[in-house]
Amino acid sequence: MSRSGTPGGQPGMQRTVDRASTEPARAYAELVAGNRRFVAGAPHHPNQDAGHRAAVADGQHPFAVIVGCSDSRLAAEIIFDRGLGDLFVVRTAGHTTGSEVLGSVEYAVAVLGTPLVVVLGHDSCGAVQAAREAAATGIAPPGHLPAVVDAVLPSLRRATAEGVDDIDGIVDIHIAQTVETLLAQSPVLADAVAQERCAVVGMSYRLAAGVVRPVTPVPAGDASDDPAATTAA
């Protein structure tokens, strides 16, 4: 991993990313705008040209961290219509967290100055379904899969306590639980949030529709003057 550098490439879009990188609300608006373009079938494919590739070779300045599920259909740069150097992506099955995940997020926030962390889950999550089956049958999955199941079990218990039984409702709870886990286990991240240098948001992706929606509160702030608020209108 390289330290932050001066972004380059497509001037118009890159100015948007520069502005987004100074404020969580603007970064969130940029992601929403990109997802709208993706859903509409009109992506811009920003920052994917040879010139931008060369410009970011010496450093990175991502405007959002995506802590996402490893599901092959959850490719962050595609569903948010972004390019090289825009997103710092950390993916595990069921967006489960461990020391390596926490360290990666802290690197992006503390070293690269990234202002937004998104926990990205999706409907019909296989990791949640596997954990639910293991809890119901008492049969542990083979290999290292129990580590994934064990990480999801607190979300299952929380769903039971709240009377939530449908799989997508449980997924939403698991996304919110992951947000809380990141903040509880990382003083570095919690401090950045307390100082309003960063925000942490939970979002869920619908596999068929391609739409991303918030599961937890979104960053406060007025992004009405940001180009991201109008690029997908």
N, C-alpha and C positions, 0 to 999 in steps of 0.2 A: 504494500500500500504506500502511496506517496502522500506527502503533505499537500495542503491546499496551495493552489497556484492561481495565476490569472487566467480566467476562462477566455476562450476566443471562439471563432467560428462564425455562425450566422449572426450578424450584428443585431438585427431587430429582436429575434427571439432570445438572444443571449442577454440583452439588456433586461428583458422580462425576468430571466432567471436571476440576474444580479440583484434586482429589486426584491424578488421573492426571498432571496437568501438573507435579507436583513430583518425579516418579520415572519413569525409563524403563520399569521393569517394570510399573507400574500403567498406563501409557499403552498398552503392548503388550497387557495383559489387556483393556483397553477395546476395542481393535480386534478382538481374537479374539471377544469376547462379541458385538460388533455383527455380525460375519460369521456367527456361529452363528445369530443371529436371522434374518438375511437368508436363509441356506440353509434354515432351518426354515419360511420363509414367514410369520414372525411379527415383522416389523420394528416398532420403536417410533417411528421417524421423529422422533428427538429434535431439539430446537432448530431446528425448521422453522416455528414459529408466528410470527404478527405481532409478539407481544410480544418474542420473542427477537431478531427482525430489528431492532427498534428498539434493543434493549439493546446489540447489538454494533456499531451504526452508528458509534460514536465510537472503537472500538478492537477489536483482535483478540487472542486468546489461544489459538491452536491448540495441541492437545496432541500432534500428530504431523505430520510432513512426509511426504508421499507422492511419491516420485520414480517415476512410473509410465510405462508405455507409453501412447502416444496412442490405442491401439486403442479404438474406440467402445464396445466391450463392457466396458471396464475403468473404469467410473465409480466412483471411490473412495468418495464419500459414500453411494452406494447399496449397494455390496457390504460396506461396513463399518457401515451403518446409522447414519450421523451427519448432522449438520445444519450450519447456518451458523456459521462461526467455529471449527469443531472441527478441520478438516484444512487444511493448507497444501499445495496440490497443484501439482506441477511435472510436466508430461507432454511427452515427446518420443517419436518412433518408436523402438521398441526400448530405451526409457529410456536413450538415449545421453546422454553428459554433455559439456558445453562450459562456457565461462566464464559464460554467462548462467544455466545450470543451477546451477553451483557458487555463484554469487553469490546466487541465490534461496534455496538451502539455507542458506547462511551467514546471510542476513538472518533467516530463521526461527529459527535456532539462537541466533545472537548477539544479535539485537535483540528478538525476540519471546520468547526463552527456551524454545523448544520442545524437549522432552526426548527425542524419538524421531524417527529418520529411517528410513523404510521404502522400500527399492527394490522396486517391485512389477512383476514380469513375469507372463507367462501362457503356457500351453501353446499350441503351434502358432503361435508368434510370427512374423508376416509379415516383420518386419525381419531376424530371424535366418535365415529361409528365403531371403530375397533375397540376403543376404550369402553364404550357402552356395552359392546358384546362381551368383553372380558369381565366387566363388572357383573353382568347378568348371569354368565355361565360359570364364573370362577376359574376359567381356563386361561392361563397366560399365553400370549402369542410366543412364537419361537425367537431365538436369537436375542438381539438387542432391542426388539420391539417393545418389551415391557417398560423400557425407559420412557418411550413416547406415551404409552398408556398411563404410567404413573404420573406423568406431567399433566395429563388431561383430567385425571380423576377428581382433583379439587373442583374443577368446573362442573363435573357431573353431580357432585354432592351439593354444590351451590344451586344447580338447576332443580334438583329434587327438593331442596328446602324452599325454593321459590315456586314450586308447583309447575315447572316447565318440563314438558315431556317430548315435544316435537324436536326433531334433529336440528332444524335451523334455528329454533329458539335456543337450544343448547349451544349451538355454534356462536350465537351472539353473546351469550354469557361467557363462553370461553375466550372470546376476543376481549371483552371487558376485563376478564380475569387476568389475561396476559398483560394488558395495559397496567393494571394495578401491581402485578408482579414486577414488571420492569422498574416502576417507580419505587417499590418497596425494597428491592434488592440492589438498586444502584443509587447510592448517595450522589454520585456525579450527575446522573440524569435528574434526580429529584431537585438538586440544587440549581441546575440550569432552568428547570421549570419554575422553581420558586422565584428566580430572578427574571423570569419572563423572557429569557433568551431562547427558550425552546418550548414546544408544546408536544404532547403525546396524544394521539388520536387513534381510536379503534374504528376500522372500516370493514365492511363485508362486500364481497364480489359475488354477483349472480352469474353462474357459469353460462347459462343459455343467453341471457339478455346482454351480458357484458357490462352491466351497470354496477358502479361502486357507490355504496351509501354509508353514511356515518352510523356508528353504533354507540359511540360515546360523544360527549360534547366537543364541538369543534373550536379551534382557536378564536378568541375574541379579537375584534379589530375591524376596522373599516377598509375593505379591499375594493371599494367601489371605483377608485381611481386607478386600479391595477388593470393592465391589459388582459390579465387572465380572466377577469370577470366578464369580458366581452368577446374573447376569441371564439367561444363556442356558442354564442347566443344564436 
